[in-house]
Amino acid sequence: MTTTPTAAQPTAVDVVDPAGPSLIATLPGRAYTDPDGFRREQELIFERLWFCAVRGADLARPGAFRTVRVGRESVLITRNRAGELRAFLNICRHRGAQLCTEESGEVRRNLQCPYHAWTYDLDGRLVAAPNLQKMPDVDRTERGLVPVPLREWLGYAWVCLADDPPSFEDTVIGAAVERLGDAAVLDHYRTETLALGRRIGYDVRANWKLIVENFMECYHCATIHPELTDVLPEFADGFAAQYYVGHGAAFAPEAQGFTVDGSAGFGRLPGIDDSQDRRYYAVTVRPQVFVNLVPDHVILHRMFPLAADRTLVECDWLYLPEVLDSGADVAKSVELFHRVNVQDFAACERTQPAMDSRAYRDGGVLVPSEHHIGGFHAWVTAQLAAGCG
């Protein structure tokens, strides 16, 4: 069954110029395989833009910490005694040892380097070291941990390694405006008030850009996503939700909820109005976040690129706290997008080896329903070119 287009849902002819080209070029294959190219992306994209690092609720108490790989750097995020999140480069200022070697944990009061016991408080100030009293010229603030700018949005901590970070409002919140037409649409979901119902990590043997491109288009949906197209039948036509500004894909009439079998979910979130009910919205926040919005929960993906051909993806399913407190079974809700993830990541892994083929040396092509991916390619190219200036 196909949803009949309305004024809020333009048809393909409204957004694709019939006189325009059917096929446009992609990036060349080496853009997905070249280690030097990946290093430049780490430096000029992931180390210059805002990066969604950790869910704030994961650091529930003062002393909690988590280390996150951002580009080529290890970033340490902690919650201080005042209950505020702080971020630092995970490097001791003495001899450069990694300060915290575990991915996550909790300290009672301070952070101590395991090499020479230089010790820092949760605001990054140097508070102790062997024989420090005999070195009165050491400035404890100057020799403190190197701070990293941090902003909180949607319940997550976003960090930026740039010396002069870009506007968070323009580059991060602006992505919601670009996709939804109005950031207030996203505010209705009150993501920062939701609780973590499930988290699944995926180790994907594919370049991060292949994952972004796959998420942005639905030309593949009819082929590999039977469960998704049962709930969102218009996706079978090949046009993804992100193709249209402000558009949310409508649920099938027979679908009671966004679940693997179309059964009922948990009632819509308090802020959702009638125009957003029974619709799915997707937002890409470049370079590494996907936000999926449905009436009763939110699904958020964070990508952590590790190599030209390897990307870790952490996916969170977020629900009203009272839904989880009631003992409600979220399995059918989680299973739908978990299957979508598995199907998508398998497709990306099938594509990755071909990026080295001579058949893909000059790249491939985008059909009309994928033309918006060309905008992503132009954005990547522009970020890398800007770094050459």
Salt bridges, closest charged atoms under 4 A:
GLU41 OE2 - LYS209 NZ 2.76
GLU43 OE1 - ARG39 NH1 3.42
GLU47 OE2 - ARG72 NE 2.73
ASP58 OD2 - ARG66 NH1 3.55
ASP58 OD2 - ARG199 NH2 2.86
GLU84 OE1 - ARG86 NH2 2.90
GLU103 OE2 - ARG66 NH2 3.71
GLU106 OE1 - ARG61 NH2 2.84
ASP123 OD1 - ARG86 NE 3.43
GLU169 OE2 - ARG151 NH2 2.72
GLU178 OE2 - ARG286 NH1 3.86
ASP203 OD2 - ARG310 NH2 2.75
GLU213 OE2 - HIS377 NE2 2.90
GLU217 OE2 - HIS220 ND1 3.02
GLU227 OE2 - ARG339 NH1 3.10
GLU234 OE2 - HIS247 NE2 2.59
ASP261 OD2 - LYS332 NZ 3.04
ASP274 OD1 - ARG268 NH2 2.75
ASP277 OD2 - ARG268 NH1 3.17
ASP296 OD1 - HIS297 ND1 2.80
GLU314 OE2 - ARG66 NH2 3.18
GLU314 OE1 - ARG199 NE 3.82
GLU314 OE1 - ARG302 NH2 2.48
ASP316 OD1 - ARG199 NE 2.58
ASP316 OD2 - ARG302 NH2 3.44
GLU335 OE2 - ARG339 NE 2.77
ASP344 OD1 - HIS220 NE2 3.06
ASP344 OD1 - HIS225 NE2 2.66
